[in-house]
């Protein structure tokens, strides 16, 4: 491919296609999905993310065709509730990642992003006069009220969050449902983050973990998705609470089109803290040209050049 600019953008493409119990092979410049009932041709050029669920096999040629058209591959659990592995997508531009690094490394810009994330959770409220510690306290109250409200609505007793990774069965049904639900939500957020070209490790609120940014983004939606679903799942009985929880969230994510919402939310959070000069700056002026080279004095110098031939 001579010019990567001809690749489709995420915002112009189908958000994702989930496939399970099927075989996928190449069909000219497209792929064909075969299951027990039919064979469906899928145009790769309009697809952003292909999610491969249980019972799916894919040929080498199909993977190459998807990669050539900038479609990311993700190997996941049933209805995307877990992420096992992710392949390269169309995020070959480093623009979003470089912007993330700049916002993350500047304490003032990082704080702006953090405030914007909290403001997202409190629509219509003015948090500008509050210190970060005060905002965190207000967030704690919001989460506690979310648990209490769901408990009242479902009749499930709430004793508090109690989860030990090494002793899963010792937790009560509601805590097991919450843990299973958080895992599902994080998987979906992880897919959106890598599809948008961001690093899942560079968190703004959370830090020090490989999925710190996943936890940041997951917290934006947790109170309205995982918490109510977990209490409904626990209210239905003690047996197989984790399985019920995954199915509830699978249907909730699909009906609310959550994956489609996360991508523009990410752009909103990142662009809001950037300066006007940075928003206008184009990190990848032309993807078809060689990468630039960093220089401590000149900034960026031309790549693809044998500098031994350059006159001093």
DACORUR-V737250 format. One record per helix or strand of 3 or more residues. SS is the DSSP state (alpha for helix, beta for strand). FROM is the first residue (numbers start at 0). TO is the last residue. If there is no record, write none. Layout:
BEGIN
SS:FROM:TO
SS:FROM:TO
END
This chain:
BEGIN
alpha:3:5
alpha:9:11
beta:16:18
beta:22:26
beta:29:33
beta:38:41
alpha:43:45
beta:48:51
alpha:59:67
beta:71:75
alpha:77:79
beta:82:85
alpha:94:104
alpha:106:120
alpha:131:153
alpha:167:169
alpha:172:194
alpha:211:234
alpha:240:255
alpha:257:271
alpha:275:279
beta:292:294
beta:298:300
alpha:306:308
END
